[in-house]
Every structure is written in C-alpha cells, then in structure tokens.
Amino acid sequence: MAKKGNIWIVPHKGGWAVKREKAQRSIVVTPTKAEAEEKGRQVGKNNKVNVITQRKDGTIQSHDSYGNDPNPPQDKEH
C-alpha cells in the first residue's frame, strides 16, 4: 500500500488551499484560512498523516501529526 502524502494548508489566489504533498491539484480552496485548517484537519485525521500549515509569507506556522507517531510533538497548540 502506498504511503499517503502529508496535507499542506497553503496561501492560494483569493484564499487558502488544502493540498496533498507533491500533488498538482488542491483538495479544496477556501476563502478563509480557518476553513482550510478545519478541512485539512479532517483529511489529516481520516488519512492518519501530518498536517502542515503555512503563513501567508510561506513559512511554516504549525505541524500537527494525526498518524501513529512514535515520537509525538510536545507542543500543546491544539
């Protein structure tokens, strides 16, 4: 079984996109970052992969793991 790619929440023309890592097309494009984060978390939990959120300038804002991570992050962000 092929490993599913991580989910990225990235700035997009006119809003925010939820994309699978290395994919050409977005899963969904939303007008707000909050909507994209909600959809990205749903997809990440369903596929048991990481969800990486970027800021508008492209830097990484947060990184959440929804898989079977042997070394889970110690942050208390969510």
C-alpha positions as a printed Julia matrix, in Angstrom:
78×3 Matrix{Float64}:
   0.0    0.0    0.0
   1.41   3.38  -0.99
   2.04   5.93   1.74
  -0.33   8.87   1.57
   1.32  12.27   1.42
   1.08  14.89   4.13
  -1.57  17.6    3.93
  -0.46  21.21   3.41
  -2.54  24.33   4.05
  -1.07  26.99   1.78
  -1.89  30.5    0.55
  -3.74  30.47  -2.77
  -5.13  33.08  -5.15
  -8.08  34.63  -3.37
  -7.89  32.37  -0.33
  -6.29  29.23   1.08
  -5.76  25.77  -0.43
  -5.63  22.32   1.14
  -3.19  20.18  -0.85
  -1.68  16.74  -0.57
   2.12  16.77  -0.62
   3.56  16.72  -4.18
   0.07  16.94  -5.72
  -0.6   19.25  -8.65
  -4.21  19.97  -7.71
  -5.73  21.2   -4.48
  -8.18  19.11  -2.48
 -10.19  22.24  -1.77
  -9.76  26.04  -1.96
 -11.48  28.16   0.7
 -11.8   31.92   1.18
 -10.52  31.83   4.78
  -7.6   30.16   6.5
  -9.85  28.88   9.31
 -12.0   26.94   6.83
  -8.89  25.48   5.17
  -7.46  24.43   8.54
 -10.71  22.71   9.51
 -10.89  20.79   6.22
  -7.17  19.96   6.39
  -7.52  18.52   9.91
 -10.43  16.36   8.77
  -8.44  14.97   5.84
  -5.34  14.51   8.03
  -7.26  12.58  10.69
  -9.03  10.4    8.11
  -5.75   9.53   6.37
  -3.6    9.46   9.53
  -0.99  11.85   8.11
   0.67  15.11   9.14
  -0.96  18.49   8.53
   1.4   21.4    7.89
   0.04  24.96   7.92
   1.88  27.82   6.27
   1.68  31.54   6.93
   0.85  33.97   4.14
   4.62  34.52   3.57
   5.16  30.75   3.05
   6.91  29.98   6.34
   5.61  27.07   8.42
   3.19  28.1   11.16
   2.29  24.72  12.62
   2.81  21.0   12.13
   0.29  18.52  13.52
   0.57  14.73  13.42
  -2.55  12.58  13.19
  -0.8    9.29  12.44
   0.81   6.68  14.63
   3.77   8.88  15.59
   6.29   7.08  17.85
   7.66  10.49  18.97
   4.66  12.81  19.21
   5.32  16.56  19.46
   5.34  18.04  22.93
   3.51  21.25  21.96
   0.1   21.99  23.4
  -1.12  24.02  20.41
  -4.36  22.06  19.77
